[in-house]
């Protein structure tokens, strides 16, 4: 979910950080993360905080999740079986190329209550603006939201260390853990990349099979909104409509995950009479065309099936360390375009259509904004979380 997804919001669910009343996310007297019950996790306290999480998850089985990542820098080129296939390949090529910046996890019980003290853990990963690829407008947004990239470079968490601890935390591979998210294809894409230490599968069906293994029960709030009359927009707009108040800094993964959890419980109460039909809603990720249901059987959705074959898409991509002609694995698909980061923003591939217009242009960082906004919601800039 893009960091630009959310604004005001918060509250809900009856937890320690619940609060009524709308808002635009701009607190006149902003509190620190610690004061908001959000624990920042860096390399130096990673082991200690996972010990706490292993204890908390024994009682709090709902895990609301959000990520922050450096935008989108590439888009696939070639032939696609459908627009749904294109959407997955678009996600896949960007997740494969980029590094996660933040992950927020908020723990809640069956009633939406949060633990005493800290409810939310915000994991800050190693990220180097001089080496890693990014979209400049996304980095600007995150910096304005208080993310300290110098500290990420010096004390950021190594993804392999995190993955090892996550695997033994009791929150993945567990049928009793319910994951809450908002428009979360990218979020779970980055988590699967962390857990497997591999690029995402070439086929969307294989992506969902991995997702079912690691995260058996998922509720995507954006997907639930399909059955909620008059509820629309991105996370912040939804929170405002639900009269929730944000806790913590906007456009950071911890605060966004907390807001996502509160929105879920408020929606469950208002629109689903506290009973969500798993067969209908569990395992669907908004914006992707294939999903699974809780019993593990695959269910191919029919959304976004207009043929998009013979589409040669240019734009996006690039940055330091990018490989020319990165293949997304779908037919003759590749990635193409320019980006920012590391030692420059050179061309990351070539398309058969119009990629030449983007070659060697370090300032052309908005090439994919329309695609990112189409995948996420309402003018959210380049899918940063």
RORODO-183257 format. One line per 8 residues: number of its first residue (from 1); their letters; for each residue x, y, z of C-alpha. Coordinates in Angstrom, 3 decimals. Example, Ala and Ser with C-alpha at 12.3 -4.5 7.8 and 13.67 -1.06 7.14 Angstrom:
BEGIN
1	AS	12.300:-4.500:7.800 ~ 13.670:-1.060:7.140;
This chain:
BEGIN
1	XXXXXXXX	0.000:0.000:0.000 ~ 1.437:3.361:-0.939 ~ 2.611:5.591:1.818 ~ 0.600:8.293:0.141 ~ -2.459:6.157:0.753 ~ -3.201:7.488:4.157 ~ -3.873:10.743:5.869 ~ -5.821:11.367:9.087;
9	XXXXXXXX	-7.651:8.394:10.580 ~ -6.978:6.123:13.527 ~ -9.052:4.857:16.432 ~ -11.666:2.122:16.108 ~ -11.744:-1.401:17.499 ~ -11.654:-0.527:21.199 ~ -7.878:-0.919:21.504 ~ -5.479:1.143:23.537;
17	XXXXXXXX	-4.999:3.499:20.625 ~ -8.626:3.724:19.580 ~ -10.068:7.122:18.916 ~ -13.194:8.597:17.401 ~ -13.518:11.605:15.186 ~ -12.190:12.218:11.715 ~ -9.169:14.220:10.773 ~ -6.751:14.886:7.984;
25	XXXXXXXX	-3.752:13.278:9.627 ~ -2.114:16.574:10.545 ~ -1.610:16.657:14.301 ~ -0.953:20.132:15.639 ~ 1.145:18.596:18.433 ~ 2.672:15.499:16.854 ~ 3.739:12.750:19.216 ~ 6.758:10.546:18.784;
33	XXXXXXXX	6.313:6.945:17.706 ~ 7.146:5.760:21.228 ~ 4.464:8.010:22.710 ~ 1.970:6.552:20.221 ~ 2.735:2.962:21.167 ~ 4.815:2.381:18.024 ~ 8.188:0.709:18.620 ~ 10.887:1.497:16.072;
41	XXXXXXXX	13.024:-1.540:15.309 ~ 16.548:-1.223:13.943 ~ 19.417:-3.664:13.585 ~ 20.556:-3.134:17.181 ~ 17.222:-4.108:18.812 ~ 15.863:-6.601:16.266 ~ 16.384:-9.745:18.362 ~ 14.950:-8.149:21.497;
49	XXXXXXXX	11.770:-6.958:19.786 ~ 11.109:-10.313:18.149 ~ 11.280:-11.924:21.587 ~ 8.482:-9.582:22.633 ~ 6.473:-10.331:19.480 ~ 6.715:-14.092:20.051 ~ 5.069:-13.528:23.421 ~ 2.392:-11.084:22.217;
57	XXXXXXXX	1.213:-13.186:19.278 ~ 0.122:-15.927:21.674 ~ -2.870:-13.738:22.618 ~ -3.177:-11.204:19.790 ~ -3.913:-13.162:16.611 ~ -4.781:-10.303:14.240 ~ -1.754:-8.739:12.520 ~ -2.337:-5.531:10.552;
65	XXXXXXXX	0.450:-4.855:8.079 ~ 1.773:-2.060:5.881 ~ 5.031:-1.426:4.037 ~ 6.934:1.542:2.702 ~ 8.992:1.049:-0.443 ~ 10.761:3.350:-2.919 ~ 7.976:3.770:-5.469 ~ 7.835:2.110:-8.869;
73	XXXXXXXX	10.662:2.431:-11.361 ~ 9.834:-0.046:-14.124 ~ 7.021:-1.544:-16.091 ~ 6.901:-4.720:-18.148 ~ 7.059:-4.770:-21.921 ~ 5.961:-7.487:-24.287 ~ 2.871:-9.636:-24.666 ~ 0.421:-10.359:-21.847;
81	XXXXXXXX	-2.430:-12.823:-21.627 ~ -4.719:-10.259:-20.026 ~ -4.691:-6.964:-18.183 ~ -4.676:-9.010:-14.957 ~ -1.455:-10.658:-16.111 ~ -0.017:-7.228:-16.899 ~ -0.891:-5.940:-13.413 ~ 0.912:-8.840:-11.770;
89	XXXXXXXX	3.962:-8.523:-14.036 ~ 4.042:-4.780:-13.277 ~ 4.113:-5.554:-9.565 ~ 6.602:-8.356:-10.006 ~ 9.238:-6.443:-11.942 ~ 9.225:-3.586:-9.416 ~ 9.334:-5.791:-6.317 ~ 12.189:-7.770:-7.864;
97	XXXXXXXX	14.182:-4.612:-8.604 ~ 13.586:-2.637:-5.408 ~ 14.194:-2.955:-1.671 ~ 11.685:-2.589:1.133 ~ 12.230:0.432:3.401 ~ 9.792:-0.096:6.280 ~ 7.370:-2.720:7.542 ~ 4.696:-1.979:10.127;
105	XXXXXXXX	3.003:-4.731:12.147 ~ 0.146:-4.001:14.575 ~ -1.221:-6.708:16.875 ~ -4.882:-6.923:17.903 ~ -7.177:-9.460:19.513 ~ -10.550:-10.738:18.294 ~ -12.279:-7.555:19.485 ~ -9.731:-5.189:17.966;
113	XXXXXXXX	-8.011:-4.403:21.258 ~ -4.277:-3.776:21.173 ~ -1.737:-4.953:23.764 ~ -0.887:-2.695:26.710 ~ 2.142:-0.539:26.047 ~ 3.308:-1.052:22.494 ~ 0.825:-2.254:19.877 ~ 2.877:-1.669:16.752;
121	XXXXXXXX	6.375:-2.550:15.590 ~ 7.950:-0.530:12.777 ~ 10.863:-2.377:11.172 ~ 13.408:-0.123:9.450 ~ 15.437:-1.868:6.758 ~ 18.835:-1.142:5.338 ~ 18.504:1.264:2.411 ~ 21.221:3.317:0.742;
129	XXXXXXXX	20.224:6.247:-1.455 ~ 23.631:6.067:-3.149 ~ 23.272:2.425:-4.143 ~ 19.631:1.379:-4.244 ~ 17.051:2.243:-6.881 ~ 14.104:4.488:-6.143 ~ 11.593:6.940:-7.576 ~ 12.584:10.426:-6.471;
137	XXXXXXXX	9.076:11.664:-5.688 ~ 8.518:8.677:-3.412 ~ 11.744:9.346:-1.522 ~ 10.788:13.013:-1.170 ~ 7.442:12.009:0.307 ~ 9.025:9.608:2.779 ~ 11.641:12.137:3.847 ~ 8.917:14.715:4.422;
145	XXXXXXXX	7.130:12.114:6.548 ~ 10.122:11.787:8.853 ~ 11.913:8.728:7.503 ~ 15.635:9.094:8.230 ~ 17.494:7.565:5.316 ~ 20.911:8.163:6.866 ~ 19.886:5.998:9.814 ~ 18.496:3.372:7.445;
153	XXXXXXXX	21.915:3.260:5.790 ~ 23.822:2.973:9.082 ~ 21.512:0.948:11.361 ~ 18.978:-0.568:8.983 ~ 17.903:-4.188:9.370 ~ 19.456:-6.785:7.089 ~ 16.589:-8.497:5.215 ~ 18.058:-11.974:5.768;
161	XXXXXXXX	18.288:-11.436:9.525 ~ 14.691:-10.238:9.569 ~ 13.432:-13.163:7.490 ~ 15.093:-15.702:9.770 ~ 13.444:-14.199:12.850 ~ 10.076:-13.772:11.130 ~ 10.041:-17.461:10.189 ~ 10.312:-18.438:13.861;
169	XXXXXXXX	8.085:-15.662:15.231 ~ 4.805:-17.552:15.216 ~ 3.073:-15.101:12.877 ~ 3.762:-16.759:9.502 ~ 2.820:-20.280:8.389 ~ 0.084:-20.231:11.046 ~ -3.598:-20.874:10.337 ~ -4.737:-19.020:13.454;
177	XXXXXXXX	-3.053:-15.730:12.503 ~ -5.252:-13.332:10.533 ~ -3.445:-10.752:8.409 ~ -5.104:-7.384:7.792 ~ -3.981:-5.132:4.959 ~ -5.087:-2.417:2.544 ~ -4.616:-2.835:-1.221 ~ -1.700:-5.032:-0.397;
185	XXXXXXXX	-0.343:-6.740:-3.500 ~ 2.950:-4.871:-3.214 ~ 3.063:-5.299:0.570 ~ 2.801:-9.077:0.380 ~ 5.085:-9.124:-2.645 ~ 7.872:-7.590:-0.578 ~ 7.167:-9.925:2.346 ~ 7.354:-12.999:0.114;
193	XXXXXXXX	10.586:-11.710:-1.389 ~ 12.000:-11.329:2.138 ~ 10.845:-14.745:3.329 ~ 11.974:-16.714:0.282 ~ 15.077:-14.638:-0.532 ~ 14.065:-15.016:-4.163 ~ 12.412:-13.007:-6.887 ~ 8.655:-13.370:-7.161;
201	XXXXXXXX	7.244:-16.268:-9.206 ~ 6.731:-15.697:-12.915 ~ 3.095:-16.781:-12.699 ~ 0.487:-15.082:-10.543 ~ -1.006:-18.448:-9.581 ~ 2.341:-19.473:-8.079 ~ 2.498:-16.157:-6.224 ~ -0.848:-16.882:-4.594;
209	XXXXXXXX	0.193:-20.429:-3.760 ~ 3.205:-19.070:-1.854 ~ 0.969:-16.487:-0.236 ~ -1.405:-19.207:0.967 ~ 1.488:-21.106:2.548 ~ 3.037:-18.199:4.433 ~ -0.143:-16.208:5.126 ~ -3.107:-18.628:5.170;
217	XXXXXXXX	-5.656:-16.011:6.271 ~ -5.655:-12.516:4.731 ~ -8.302:-9.797:4.698 ~ -7.613:-6.903:2.340 ~ -9.665:-3.945:3.578 ~ -9.796:-2.460:0.086 ~ -11.348:-5.686:-1.199 ~ -13.867:-5.737:1.659;
225	XXXXXXXX	-14.966:-2.245:0.606 ~ -16.652:-3.752:-2.455 ~ -19.480:-4.765:-0.120 ~ -19.546:-1.533:1.893 ~ -22.013:0.972:0.486 ~ -20.581:4.473:-0.079 ~ -17.171:3.545:1.329 ~ -14.490:4.498:-1.174;
233	XXXXXXXX	-11.006:5.868:-1.685 ~ -7.607:5.255:-0.172 ~ -6.857:4.363:3.424 ~ -7.065:7.895:4.766 ~ -10.310:8.691:2.983 ~ -11.791:5.467:4.326 ~ -10.609:6.311:7.842 ~ -12.224:9.739:7.597;
241	XXXXXXXX	-15.513:8.193:6.458 ~ -15.350:5.766:9.383 ~ -14.590:8.666:11.753 ~ -11.277:7.223:12.846 ~ -8.311:9.229:14.057 ~ -4.743:8.464:13.011 ~ -2.207:7.631:15.682 ~ 1.423:8.309:14.778;
249	XXXXXXXX	3.088:9.904:11.744 ~ 1.317:9.696:8.405 ~ 3.150:7.893:5.577 ~ 5.082:5.668:7.945 ~ 4.454:1.935:8.009 ~ 3.730:1.672:11.724 ~ 0.989:4.290:11.778 ~ -0.488:3.015:8.517;
257	XXXXXXXX	-0.644:-0.560:9.808 ~ -2.401:0.593:12.980 ~ -4.910:2.592:10.957 ~ -5.505:-0.399:8.686 ~ -6.298:-2.612:11.662 ~ -8.678:-0.086:13.165 ~ -10.452:0.349:9.825 ~ -10.933:-3.409:9.519;
265	XXXXXXXX	-12.619:-3.780:12.903 ~ -14.794:-0.705:12.396 ~ -15.899:-1.999:8.982 ~ -16.531:-5.479:10.361 ~ -18.846:-3.995:12.953 ~ -20.640:-1.516:10.681 ~ -21.009:-3.497:7.453 ~ -20.589:-7.196:8.273;
273	XXXXXXXX	-22.335:-7.565:11.653 ~ -19.022:-8.788:13.104 ~ -19.065:-11.840:10.841 ~ -17.033:-11.864:7.624 ~ -17.658:-14.702:5.161 ~ -14.234:-16.284:4.667 ~ -15.239:-18.089:1.487 ~ -16.166:-14.754:-0.082;
281	XXXXXXXX	-13.496:-12.404:1.269 ~ -10.514:-14.272:2.680 ~ -7.404:-14.384:0.512 ~ -8.404:-11.784:-2.067 ~ -5.921:-9.004:-2.807 ~ -7.489:-5.946:-4.386 ~ -6.095:-5.230:-7.851 ~ -4.809:-8.711:-8.609;
289	XXXXXXXX	-6.790:-11.131:-10.733 ~ -6.223:-14.428:-8.950 ~ -6.934:-15.277:-5.344 ~ -7.195:-18.193:-2.956 ~ -9.728:-19.039:-0.283 ~ -9.121:-20.165:3.257 ~ -9.324:-23.913:2.592 ~ -6.380:-23.615:0.230;
297	XXXXXXXX	-8.161:-24.299:-3.045 ~ -7.370:-21.911:-5.847 ~ -10.027:-19.566:-7.167 ~ -9.338:-17.660:-10.354 ~ -11.193:-14.380:-10.427 ~ -12.532:-12.961:-13.651 ~ -11.775:-9.311:-12.967 ~ -9.563:-7.377:-15.362;
305	XXXXXXXX	-9.647:-9.978:-18.109 ~ -9.684:-7.713:-21.123 ~ -7.034:-8.895:-23.505 ~ -3.864:-6.875:-23.478 ~ -1.798:-9.077:-25.724 ~ 0.684:-7.522:-28.100 ~ 1.044:-4.577:-25.729 ~ 4.548:-3.156:-25.824;
313	XXXXXXXX	4.831:-0.915:-22.804 ~ 7.722:1.503:-22.255 ~ 8.771:3.817:-19.441 ~ 9.897:3.423:-15.830 ~ 12.779:1.351:-14.555 ~ 16.505:1.856:-14.277 ~ 18.678:3.149:-11.497 ~ 21.969:1.863:-10.194;
321	XXXXXXXX	22.499:-1.823:-10.609 ~ 19.535:-2.381:-12.918 ~ 19.940:-4.992:-15.593 ~ 19.052:-4.298:-19.182 ~ 16.254:-6.418:-20.582 ~ 15.094:-7.711:-17.224 ~ 12.693:-10.517:-18.113 ~ 9.469:-10.784:-16.156;
329	XXXXXXXX	8.975:-14.328:-17.323 ~ 5.643:-13.822:-19.063 ~ 5.920:-14.596:-22.744 ~ 8.336:-12.131:-24.324 ~ 7.939:-9.680:-21.483 ~ 10.778:-7.466:-20.270 ~ 11.160:-4.260:-18.294 ~ 12.014:-0.892:-19.685;
337	XXXXXXXX	12.666:2.724:-18.827 ~ 14.621:5.014:-16.549 ~ 14.805:5.609:-12.839 ~ 16.789:7.272:-10.080 ~ 19.215:6.016:-7.482 ~ 22.748:4.855:-6.897 ~ 25.184:5.966:-9.541 ~ 22.658:7.297:-11.974;
345	XXXXXXXX	19.408:6.522:-13.733 ~ 20.415:4.807:-16.923 ~ 18.073:2.847:-19.095 ~ 16.895:-0.395:-17.503 ~ 15.868:-2.165:-20.714 ~ 14.347:-1.562:-24.101 ~ 10.816:-1.842:-25.420 ~ 9.642:-2.272:-28.961;
353	XXXXXXXX	7.523:0.833:-28.638 ~ 8.545:4.064:-26.983 ~ 11.226:3.460:-24.361 ~ 13.764:5.648:-26.181 ~ 11.989:8.749:-24.963 ~ 13.040:7.829:-21.438 ~ 16.702:6.968:-21.956 ~ 19.302:8.522:-19.650;
361	XXXXXXXX	16.886:10.903:-17.986 ~ 17.502:11.053:-14.255 ~ 14.704:13.547:-13.717 ~ 11.966:11.544:-15.369 ~ 10.680:9.912:-12.197 ~ 6.951:10.289:-12.765 ~ 6.762:8.064:-15.821 ~ 4.784:5.386:-14.039;
369	XXXXXXXX	2.591:7.498:-11.802 ~ -0.527:6.688:-13.772 ~ 0.118:2.969:-13.481 ~ 0.906:3.210:-9.786 ~ -2.155:5.325:-9.166 ~ -4.271:2.882:-11.129 ~ -3.017:0.032:-8.964 ~ -3.352:1.918:-5.698;
377	XXXXXXXX	-5.814:4.755:-5.131 ~ -6.692:8.356:-5.756 ~ -3.518:10.201:-6.652 ~ -1.167:8.253:-4.427 ~ 2.316:8.988:-5.633 ~ 4.254:6.069:-7.083 ~ 3.179:3.375:-4.657 ~ 5.586:3.949:-1.825;
385	X	3.898:1.746:0.723;
